[in-house]
């Protein structure tokens, strides 16, 4: 009979399987940029429609965009952020506004 390998303390060696840890996906900030042509009311409408904000929240973010040049509208997974940026840009173009919406890694 063959002898099984033993550790120094006399116990047989045991191989433990480690479960790989999954990392959370990176998040992306969606930003709205200020311009001199898009009406403030249109920006408020976009924030309400595509980001689910109430009128007061949308108005506050619009003022931040107007005063500071840009504002973070939300933080999402890559796919959701990309979809929101595309929706906003398409909607702005259809209404002939130069509104810019971008995303960046958080």
C-alpha positions in Angstrom: 0.0 0.0 0.0 1.2 3.5 -0.8 1.6 6.0 2.0 -0.3 9.3 1.8 1.8 12.4 2.3 1.4 13.9 5.8 2.0 17.4 7.2 4.5 17.9 10.0 1.7 17.6 12.6 0.7 14.2 11.3 -2.5 15.2 9.5 -3.2 14.5 5.9 -3.0 17.6 3.7 -6.4 19.1 2.7 -6.8 21.3 -0.4 -9.4 24.0 0.1 -11.2 25.5 -2.9 -11.4 29.3 -2.6 -14.4 31.0 -4.1 -13.4 33.9 -6.3 -14.6 37.2 -5.1 -16.5 39.3 -7.7 -15.8 42.9 -8.0 -18.5 45.5 -8.2 -18.7 47.0 -11.7 -17.3 50.5 -12.0 -19.8 53.3 -11.9 -20.1 56.3 -14.2 -21.2 59.8 -13.6 -23.6 61.3 -16.1 -23.0 65.1 -16.5 -25.0 67.8 -18.2 -23.0 70.7 -19.6 -24.0 74.3 -19.9 -24.4 76.2 -23.2 -25.7 79.6 -24.1 -28.6 78.4 -26.3 -30.6 75.6 -24.7 -33.5 77.0 -22.7 -33.5 76.4 -19.0 -37.0 74.9 -19.2 -35.8 72.3 -21.7 -33.0 71.2 -19.3 -35.5 70.9 -16.5 -37.8 68.8 -18.8 -34.9 66.5 -19.7 -33.9 66.0 -16.1 -37.5 65.1 -15.1 -38.1 62.9 -18.1 -34.8 60.9 -18.3 -33.6 61.0 -14.7 -36.9 60.7 -12.8 -36.3 63.9 -10.8 -39.2 66.0 -9.5 -39.5 69.5 -10.6 -37.7 71.1 -7.6 -34.8 68.7 -7.9 -34.6 69.2 -11.7 -34.7 73.0 -11.2 -31.9 72.9 -8.7 -29.6 70.8 -10.9 -30.4 73.1 -13.9 -29.3 76.1 -11.8 -26.1 74.3 -10.9 -25.4 73.6 -14.6 -26.2 77.3 -15.4 -24.0 78.7 -12.7 -21.1 76.2 -12.6 -21.0 75.0 -16.2 -21.9 71.4 -15.5 -23.5 69.1 -12.9 -23.6 65.5 -12.1 -27.1 64.2 -12.8 -26.7 60.6 -11.6 -24.3 57.7 -11.1 -25.0 54.5 -13.0 -23.4 51.3 -14.3 -21.7 51.7 -17.7 -24.7 50.5 -19.8 -27.3 52.6 -18.0 -25.1 55.7 -18.1 -24.4 55.2 -21.8 -28.1 54.7 -22.5 -29.1 57.9 -20.6 -26.4 60.0 -22.4 -27.7 58.7 -25.8 -31.3 59.4 -24.9 -30.6 62.9 -23.8 -28.4 63.7 -26.8 -31.0 62.3 -29.3 -33.8 64.1 -27.6 -31.9 67.4 -27.6 -31.0 67.0 -31.3 -34.7 66.3 -32.2 -35.6 69.5 -30.5 -32.7 71.4 -32.2 -30.9 72.2 -29.0 -27.1 71.9 -28.6 -27.4 70.5 -25.0 -24.4 68.2 -24.2 -24.5 65.2 -21.9 -21.5 63.1 -21.2 -20.3 60.4 -18.8 -17.1 59.7 -17.0 -15.8 57.0 -14.7 -16.4 57.8 -11.0 
